[in-house]
Amino acid sequence: MLSRKITEGDIFVVFDLEWNQPLPGKEYGFDTSKLTGEIIEIGAVKYEYSGGTIHNIGVFSCDIRPVCYRTIHFHVKKVTHKTNEDLSKGKPFAEAYEQFREFCGNDPILAGWGNSDPDMLKMNLKFFDMDDKLNMFFIDVQPLFSVFSTEKGRQRSVEFAVDYYNVPKVDSFHSATADARYTGEIFRNIFEHNKTSEVLSVISSSSHNCDLKREYARVGGACDSAPQAFDMVAGLNRRCPVCDAKLSRKIPPFRIRKSSYGLYECPNDGEFFGRTRVKKNREGKYYAASVLRFATQTDYHLIATKKEEFEKFGPAGAPIEKEVIEDEQK
């Protein structure tokens, strides 16, 4: 099952993580690429869906004592205001995670701002030799806000969305519990300010299995021309990266300047959004970076916008000063 339909009584757990990072230049007795961040805080708010909206039914908050990155990284300190002393006071990760799972209960739907937290949680579980299968679906609230606000296509911060819905700022941002609360309130406001059927439709189609890889990338080698660079990575969009079935083209690939876009469908695994960008390396050679990912509502909006631009202006695209800024920021 690639997405999950929302029904009466479903439980959402809106969660947020804070993590410490390895210090630059410091040598560790392990490959830091296997643990790019060590979780130091979990915050979550539990909601029940009923009557067309969601209701807060519980809060979880837990500090975690790191064992690998025990000195606070300067960037983490700046953002979270945590100190080395704070890091020494938390619970062991295994104990904190067990309590978090108990809080979540049976068959919840995770939600958060951005999609990095589930990946970081799985990384920590795997690194510490724990079961990294979450067996839960996840909903990214950030693109939902984009869809149901005047900010369509833009990636906005939690604080921006809090101000958009006039949510009271009772806690400082960048603590896991506070950010989970703020994200939960944004989520609730999305329900409150829009038609229930539309919200449920978008949520259901945007949910994804936490244990299923969402994005597949390929970078081609150096070429003498942009067309050659495009051709080098074209195969990524021909077969499903999950089951290897042949992909059909729902929106055949089209190019605007140095980027191409397409929407594809697998008979088994659903729809994929594809984008390829051609750039130049330091030697002046062309290379292409291609991404194929499970399509989200943000992707549908992006490709519809780009297709409209292509049909109006052709491969040259709209005059550069009118180009969609948010697309260049992704």
Secondary structure, 3 states (H helix, E strand, C coil): CCCCCCCCCCEEEEEEEEEECCCCCCCCCCCHHHCCCEEEEEEEEEEEEECCEEEEEEEEEEEECCCCCCCCCHHHHHHHCCCHHHHCCCECHHHHHHHHHHHHCCCCEEEECCCHHHHHHHHHHHHCCCCCCCCCEEEEHHHHHHHHCCCCCCCCCHHHHHHHCCCCCCCCCCCHHHHHHHHHHHHHHHHHCCCHHHHHHHHHHHCEECCCCCEEEEECCCECCHHHHHHHCHHHHCECCCCCCECEEEEEEEEECCEEEEEEEECCCEEEEEEEEEEECCCCCEEEEEEEEECCHHHHHHHHHHHHHHHHHHHHCCCHHHCCHHHHHC
